[in-house]
């Protein structure tokens, strides 16, 4: 795969996708900025921008002044050019989002209740699409497809969730994706929930300016994803960055991160002392996991997000930072710790971006090169 933009005529489609991806990550850009971050010549950028504008994919949003010369025209993506629906099927909730072509949320719905059946999931998705497309005046002819984000092992960890064997077994079957696709009217894309949340941060969240980072999501079960070279790392089984099973040490005993940094465990804390105990274990095990991951990957940053309110999440991130500073070995380059801003909708947003990403995103490693 090409690693940067090229002016060759045979790469026109690739370069169009590169320009769209750059504008989306920059939240609007001038032709000069696009030439700088993509490596394309100014002449090629002008030609591509004009073609995309004529096709209705871009529009001139504003003039930006600064420095000498004429004000620069800022181009943005035309959100009305298409729509997608993203769905996170979680272990105790379903979250659905309607995104426009620019990746902006037009509608959000969260159904938090008992572990869903496949039939119930399909019923909710169908109703959401019909109601929200109509409410947003979206053209059904511009609907680009569905993205589904879910844990690859949705039916596992039955004891932690308190679900029946029958409930778990329905989601363990090998035909889950086929059954979901058969019930949806449109192109359908799947990914691990951690990878989807990581993609959301890469394209429109706290990671838009980063090339290498670890994303940690504090949800019912702790999870995450990895970005290297501007790309979400899938791994052999699409399960890279699945932090739930990551080994940690707690009071001299080996355990898994899932048992100490997941919100199902926090929700069981019925006293202030128990809640303080969860918080302490959460901070210690997250610092342990981050230290190991960073020693292996040499990350720019770690993004922590999830279902906690922003004050509690910010406090945990601060405590993790202090532990890393206190316990780091001499040769440890501590990554920047960032608080994510997408919250419980991160995986659903990432799922909604999957149809856009599949059609309009090239290899993003060519963007934002550092000298």
Secondary structure, 3 states (H helix, E strand, C coil): CCCCCCCCHHHHHHHHHHHHHHHHHHCCECHHHHHHHHCCCHHHHHHHHHHHHHCCCEEEEEEECCCCCCCEEEEEECHHHCEEEEEEECCCEEEEEEEECCCCEEEEEEEECCCCCHHHHHHHHHHHHHHHHHHCCCCHHHEEEEEEEECCCCCCCHHHHCCCHHHHHHHHCCCHHHHHHHCCCCCEEEEEHHHHHHHHHHHHCCCCCCCCEEEEEECCCCEEEEEECCEECCCCCCCCCCHHHCEEEECCEEEEHHHCCCHHHHHCCCCHHHHHHHHHHHHHHHHHHHHHHHHHHCCCEEEEEECCCHHHHHHHHHHHHHHHHHHCCCCCCCCEEEECCCHHHHHHHHHHHHHHHHHHCCCHHHCCCCC
